[in-house]
Amino acid sequence: MGDVLHYQVGDVTLTRVAYFDIGLDPTSLGLTAALVDAVTWAPPTWQQANGQLLVGQAVWVIRSAGKVMVVDPCGAADAFLRTGPQAIDHQNAVLTALTAAEVPAERVDMVILSHLDGIGMTAVVQDDGSWGPTFPNARILITQAELDFLAQATVVQGQAALRQLCDQGLVDGGADRVSCTAEVTLERTGAHTPGHAVIRIESGADRAVFVGHLAVTPVHAATGRCAGLHHQPDRALQVLDEILREAADSRSLISGPLWPAPGAGYVSGPPWVITPASPT
């Protein structure tokens, strides 16, 4: 288990409840070793000495206006976390970590999905092998554009599990912009997938943004167009560049659901550099 890290964004508290970080070959993230090695600021936080990129499995928790929300919990790892006999062990371990971090599953009001890339810990395997909600008192929010895309897509990991949650009446298809609280907004950007969204936080003078899979790793901020990663790679690069420029200008905290510890950083540039943030 990793550390529990906290960040304060105005009156909003962000908490990263880690499960593990692991090194992956750059090709699994649509990159080459040469591209990654050219990013001189990547080691040691984002890139290991052996050249592998660190990727994290974690649950981000947002506390805003009395609500407890989680973002993309342990997504994009269904082949490892959510299949086979170990799936139960993984989900129990994550639930234990959340409880230890004072975020019991029953306390969560909303699960916010930037898009679907694996069911992750949005759902749990039940005794009969079916899928049920991890957070029994939470609504699950995803853009309607993503739901429409999934209705026509043939192979997306987590699709069958999400469909079961939809059939249970637990999923809300949101508009292109949804205010989860006065401080937390889901905003569709598309590009990575047709319904992909970012989550913006604005509280007082402070800002933060979860970029979803527009940057699976912080290194994507510096490596340019990723043709194999996005449905619309040119558009994805354009949107990411706009977000990075805004984050640099406003000194916003920036994060992605798969970023390794500390899970967030601050942007400078261009050329873009993401410096690891210091938890509060």
Secondary structure as a PSIPRED ss2 file (coil, helix, strand):
# PSIPRED VFORMAT (PSIPRED V4.0)

   1 M C   1.000  0.000  0.000
   2 G C   1.000  0.000  0.000
   3 D C   1.000  0.000  0.000
   4 V E   0.000  0.000  1.000
   5 L E   0.000  0.000  1.000
   6 H E   0.000  0.000  1.000
   7 Y E   0.000  0.000  1.000
   8 Q E   0.000  0.000  1.000
   9 V E   0.000  0.000  1.000
  10 G C   1.000  0.000  0.000
  11 D C   1.000  0.000  0.000
  12 V E   0.000  0.000  1.000
  13 T E   0.000  0.000  1.000
  14 L E   0.000  0.000  1.000
  15 T E   0.000  0.000  1.000
  16 R E   0.000  0.000  1.000
  17 V E   0.000  0.000  1.000
  18 A E   0.000  0.000  1.000
  19 Y E   0.000  0.000  1.000
  20 F E   0.000  0.000  1.000
  21 D E   0.000  0.000  1.000
  22 I E   0.000  0.000  1.000
  23 G E   0.000  0.000  1.000
  24 L E   0.000  0.000  1.000
  25 D C   1.000  0.000  0.000
  26 P H   0.000  1.000  0.000
  27 T H   0.000  1.000  0.000
  28 S H   0.000  1.000  0.000
  29 L H   0.000  1.000  0.000
  30 G C   1.000  0.000  0.000
  31 L C   1.000  0.000  0.000
  32 T C   1.000  0.000  0.000
  33 A H   0.000  1.000  0.000
  34 A H   0.000  1.000  0.000
  35 L H   0.000  1.000  0.000
  36 V H   0.000  1.000  0.000
  37 D H   0.000  1.000  0.000
  38 A C   1.000  0.000  0.000
  39 V C   1.000  0.000  0.000
  40 T C   1.000  0.000  0.000
  41 W C   1.000  0.000  0.000
  42 A C   1.000  0.000  0.000
  43 P C   1.000  0.000  0.000
  44 P C   1.000  0.000  0.000
  45 T C   1.000  0.000  0.000
  46 W C   1.000  0.000  0.000
  47 Q E   0.000  0.000  1.000
  48 Q C   1.000  0.000  0.000
  49 A C   1.000  0.000  0.000
  50 N C   1.000  0.000  0.000
  51 G C   1.000  0.000  0.000
  52 Q C   1.000  0.000  0.000
  53 L E   0.000  0.000  1.000
  54 L E   0.000  0.000  1.000
  55 V E   0.000  0.000  1.000
  56 G E   0.000  0.000  1.000
  57 Q E   0.000  0.000  1.000
  58 A E   0.000  0.000  1.000
  59 V E   0.000  0.000  1.000
  60 W E   0.000  0.000  1.000
  61 V E   0.000  0.000  1.000
  62 I E   0.000  0.000  1.000
  63 R E   0.000  0.000  1.000
  64 S E   0.000  0.000  1.000
  65 A C   1.000  0.000  0.000
  66 G C   1.000  0.000  0.000
  67 K E   0.000  0.000  1.000
  68 V E   0.000  0.000  1.000
  69 M E   0.000  0.000  1.000
  70 V E   0.000  0.000  1.000
  71 V E   0.000  0.000  1.000
  72 D C   1.000  0.000  0.000
  73 P C   1.000  0.000  0.000
  74 C C   1.000  0.000  0.000
  75 G C   1.000  0.000  0.000
  76 A C   1.000  0.000  0.000
  77 A C   1.000  0.000  0.000
  78 D H   0.000  1.000  0.000
  79 A H   0.000  1.000  0.000
  80 F H   0.000  1.000  0.000
  81 L H   0.000  1.000  0.000
  82 R C   1.000  0.000  0.000
  83 T C   1.000  0.000  0.000
  84 G C   1.000  0.000  0.000
  85 P C   1.000  0.000  0.000
  86 Q H   0.000  1.000  0.000
  87 A H   0.000  1.000  0.000
  88 I H   0.000  1.000  0.000
  89 D H   0.000  1.000  0.000
  90 H H   0.000  1.000  0.000
  91 Q H   0.000  1.000  0.000
  92 N H   0.000  1.000  0.000
  93 A H   0.000  1.000  0.000
  94 V H   0.000  1.000  0.000
  95 L H   0.000  1.000  0.000
  96 T H   0.000  1.000  0.000
  97 A H   0.000  1.000  0.000
  98 L H   0.000  1.000  0.000
  99 T H   0.000  1.000  0.000
 100 A H   0.000  1.000  0.000
 101 A C   1.000  0.000  0.000
 102 E C   1.000  0.000  0.000
 103 V C   1.000  0.000  0.000
 104 P C   1.000  0.000  0.000
 105 A H   0.000  1.000  0.000
 106 E H   0.000  1.000  0.000
 107 R H   0.000  1.000  0.000
 108 V C   1.000  0.000  0.000
 109 D C   1.000  0.000  0.000
 110 M E   0.000  0.000  1.000
 111 V E   0.000  0.000  1.000
 112 I E   0.000  0.000  1.000
 113 L C   1.000  0.000  0.000
 114 S C   1.000  0.000  0.000
 115 H C   1.000  0.000  0.000
 116 L C   1.000  0.000  0.000
 117 D C   1.000  0.000  0.000
 118 G C   1.000  0.000  0.000
 119 I C   1.000  0.000  0.000
 120 G C   1.000  0.000  0.000
 121 M C   1.000  0.000  0.000
 122 T C   1.000  0.000  0.000
 123 A E   0.000  0.000  1.000
 124 V E   0.000  0.000  1.000
 125 V E   0.000  0.000  1.000
 126 Q C   1.000  0.000  0.000
 127 D C   1.000  0.000  0.000
 128 D C   1.000  0.000  0.000
 129 G C   1.000  0.000  0.000
 130 S C   1.000  0.000  0.000
 131 W E   0.000  0.000  1.000
 132 G E   0.000  0.000  1.000
 133 P E   0.000  0.000  1.000
 134 T C   1.000  0.000  0.000
 135 F C   1.000  0.000  0.000
 136 P C   1.000  0.000  0.000
 137 N C   1.000  0.000  0.000
 138 A C   1.000  0.000  0.000
 139 R E   0.000  0.000  1.000
 140 I E   0.000  0.000  1.000
 141 L E   0.000  0.000  1.000
 142 I E   0.000  0.000  1.000
 143 T E   0.000  0.000  1.000
 144 Q H   0.000  1.000  0.000
 145 A H   0.000  1.000  0.000
 146 E H   0.000  1.000  0.000
 147 L H   0.000  1.000  0.000
 148 D H   0.000  1.000  0.000
 149 F H   0.000  1.000  0.000
 150 L H   0.000  1.000  0.000
 151 A H   0.000  1.000  0.000
 152 Q H   0.000  1.000  0.000
 153 A C   1.000  0.000  0.000
 154 T C   1.000  0.000  0.000
 155 V C   1.000  0.000  0.000
 156 V C   1.000  0.000  0.000
 157 Q C   1.000  0.000  0.000
 158 G C   1.000  0.000  0.000
 159 Q H   0.000  1.000  0.000
 160 A H   0.000  1.000  0.000
 161 A H   0.000  1.000  0.000
 162 L H   0.000  1.000  0.000
 163 R H   0.000  1.000  0.000
 164 Q H   0.000  1.000  0.000
 165 L H   0.000  1.000  0.000
 166 C H   0.000  1.000  0.000
 167 D H   0.000  1.000  0.000
 168 Q C   1.000  0.000  0.000
 169 G C   1.000  0.000  0.000
 170 L C   1.000  0.000  0.000
 171 V E   0.000  0.000  1.000
 172 D E   0.000  0.000  1.000
 173 G E   0.000  0.000  1.000
 174 G E   0.000  0.000  1.000
 175 A C   1.000  0.000  0.000
 176 D C   1.000  0.000  0.000
 177 R E   0.000  0.000  1.000
 178 V E   0.000  0.000  1.000
 179 S E   0.000  0.000  1.000
 180 C C   1.000  0.000  0.000
 181 T C   1.000  0.000  0.000
 182 A C   1.000  0.000  0.000
 183 E C   1.000  0.000  0.000
 184 V E   0.000  0.000  1.000
 185 T E   0.000  0.000  1.000
 186 L E   0.000  0.000  1.000
 187 E E   0.000  0.000  1.000
 188 R E   0.000  0.000  1.000
 189 T C   1.000  0.000  0.000
 190 G C   1.000  0.000  0.000
 191 A C   1.000  0.000  0.000
 192 H C   1.000  0.000  0.000
 193 T C   1.000  0.000  0.000
 194 P C   1.000  0.000  0.000
 195 G C   1.000  0.000  0.000
 196 H C   1.000  0.000  0.000
 197 A E   0.000  0.000  1.000
 198 V E   0.000  0.000  1.000
 199 I E   0.000  0.000  1.000
 200 R E   0.000  0.000  1.000
 201 I E   0.000  0.000  1.000
 202 E E   0.000  0.000  1.000
 203 S E   0.000  0.000  1.000
 204 G C   1.000  0.000  0.000
 205 A C   1.000  0.000  0.000
 206 D E   0.000  0.000  1.000
 207 R E   0.000  0.000  1.000
 208 A E   0.000  0.000  1.000
 209 V E   0.000  0.000  1.000
 210 F E   0.000  0.000  1.000
 211 V C   1.000  0.000  0.000
 212 G C   1.000  0.000  0.000
 213 H C   1.000  0.000  0.000
 214 L C   1.000  0.000  0.000
 215 A C   1.000  0.000  0.000
 216 V C   1.000  0.000  0.000
 217 T C   1.000  0.000  0.000
 218 P C   1.000  0.000  0.000
 219 V C   1.000  0.000  0.000
 220 H H   0.000  1.000  0.000
 221 A H   0.000  1.000  0.000
 222 A H   0.000  1.000  0.000
 223 T H   0.000  1.000  0.000
 224 G C   1.000  0.000  0.000
 225 R C   1.000  0.000  0.000
 226 C C   1.000  0.000  0.000
 227 A C   1.000  0.000  0.000
 228 G C   1.000  0.000  0.000
 229 L C   1.000  0.000  0.000
 230 H C   1.000  0.000  0.000
 231 H C   1.000  0.000  0.000
 232 Q C   1.000  0.000  0.000
 233 P H   0.000  1.000  0.000
 234 D H   0.000  1.000  0.000
 235 R H   0.000  1.000  0.000
 236 A H   0.000  1.000  0.000
 237 L H   0.000  1.000  0.000
 238 Q H   0.000  1.000  0.000
 239 V H   0.000  1.000  0.000
 240 L H   0.000  1.000  0.000
 241 D H   0.000  1.000  0.000
 242 E H   0.000  1.000  0.000
 243 I H   0.000  1.000  0.000
 244 L H   0.000  1.000  0.000
 245 R H   0.000  1.000  0.000
 246 E H   0.000  1.000  0.000
 247 A H   0.000  1.000  0.000
 248 A H   0.000  1.000  0.000
 249 D H   0.000  1.000  0.000
 250 S H   0.000  1.000  0.000
 251 R C   1.000  0.000  0.000
 252 S C   1.000  0.000  0.000
 253 L E   0.000  0.000  1.000
 254 I E   0.000  0.000  1.000
 255 S E   0.000  0.000  1.000
 256 G C   1.000  0.000  0.000
 257 P C   1.000  0.000  0.000
 258 L C   1.000  0.000  0.000
 259 W C   1.000  0.000  0.000
 260 P C   1.000  0.000  0.000
 261 A C   1.000  0.000  0.000
 262 P C   1.000  0.000  0.000
 263 G C   1.000  0.000  0.000
 264 A E   0.000  0.000  1.000
 265 G E   0.000  0.000  1.000
 266 Y E   0.000  0.000  1.000
 267 V E   0.000  0.000  1.000
 268 S E   0.000  0.000  1.000
 269 G C   1.000  0.000  0.000
 270 P C   1.000  0.000  0.000
 271 P C   1.000  0.000  0.000
 272 W C   1.000  0.000  0.000
 273 V E   0.000  0.000  1.000
 274 I E   0.000  0.000  1.000
 275 T E   0.000  0.000  1.000
 276 P E   0.000  0.000  1.000
 277 A C   1.000  0.000  0.000
 278 S C   1.000  0.000  0.000
 279 P C   1.000  0.000  0.000
 280 T C   1.000  0.000  0.000
